[in-house]
């Protein structure tokens, strides 16, 4: 009976050890994936925030057709475009306002039709 009890205890200990190792491996991989998803979420939130901030600043600026300017942001790079013609001065002002916003890495105003 003693031999059976020792064998059962050893088997239980080995099973628990193996289960802990398997559990540890399975929980580490999702943590790494989750960290990558958090980074992507932060970038998306940052891009959304930048787009919203640029749009609101352009709309409130006098002399700029802010409602006619389309703003897109990808990883901090802001693209400005419009179907309505703007003056060179308005284009320069829109670029200046956009560059002043925190998180903006670059501005492309190639899509703004200048008169």
N, C-alpha and C positions, 0 to 999 in steps of 0.2 A: 504494500500500500504506500509505503514511503517513497518508493521509486516512482510510482504513478503520480504522486503529489508533486514531486520534484520536476518530473517531466512536464506536467501540466503547468506548473509555475514558470518553467523555462519557456514553454511554448507561448504562454500569455505574455511574458516579458518581450519575447522576440516579436510577437504580433504587434504589441503596442509601440515598440521601437520603429518597426517598419511603417506602421500607420502614421506615426509622427513625422517620419521622413517624407512620406508621400504627401501628407498634408502640408508640410512646409514648402515642398516644391510646387504644389498646386496654388498656394497663396502668393508666392513670390511673382509668378508670371503675370497675374492680373494686376498686381501693384505696379509693375513696369508699364503695362498697357495703360493703366489708369493715369499714370504720370504723363504719358504721351497725349492722352485725351485732354488732360487738364491744360497742357501747353497749347493745344489746338483751340480749346475753349477760350483761353486767355487771349490768343491772337484774334479770334473771331470777335470777342467782346471789345477788344481794343480797336479793331477795324470798324466795328459798328459805332463805337463811341466817337472815333475820329470823323467818320462820315456824318454823323448827327451834328457834331460840333461845327464842322466846316459849313454844313448846310445852314445851320442857325446863324452863324456869323455872316454868311453871305446874304442871307435874307434880311438881316437887320442893318446891313451896310447901305447907306444912302448912295444912290447913283449907280448901283449894280443891279442888274436883273436877276437877283438871287433865286427867284422861283423858277427861272428858265435854265438855270445851270444844273446839270446832272453831276453828282459826286459819287465816285466809286473808290473804295479803298481796299487794297490787297497787301497785307503784311506791311502796313505803314506807308505804302506808296499810293498817293491820291491822284486820281485822274479826273480832270474837269472837262466837261463837254457841254455843248449847247446847240440847239437847232436855230436859235435866234442869234443874229450877229451882235457882237459887242465891240466896243471901241478898244484900241490898244491900251488906253488908260484903264478901262474897266478890267481888261484881261490882266494887266499888271497888278492892279489892286486885288483882284481875286487870288492871284498867285501869292502875293505878299501876305494876305490874310490867312491863307491855307498853310503857308510855311511857318507861320507864327504859332500854330497849334501844337501842343505837346503830343509827341508820339509820331508826328509826320516825318518820314524819312526823306521823301522826295515828292515833287509835284510835277505832273505832266498836264500841260494845258493845251496840248496839240489839238484837242477836240473842240476848243473854243474858236468859233468862227469870228475872226476880227475883221472890222471894216477897213 
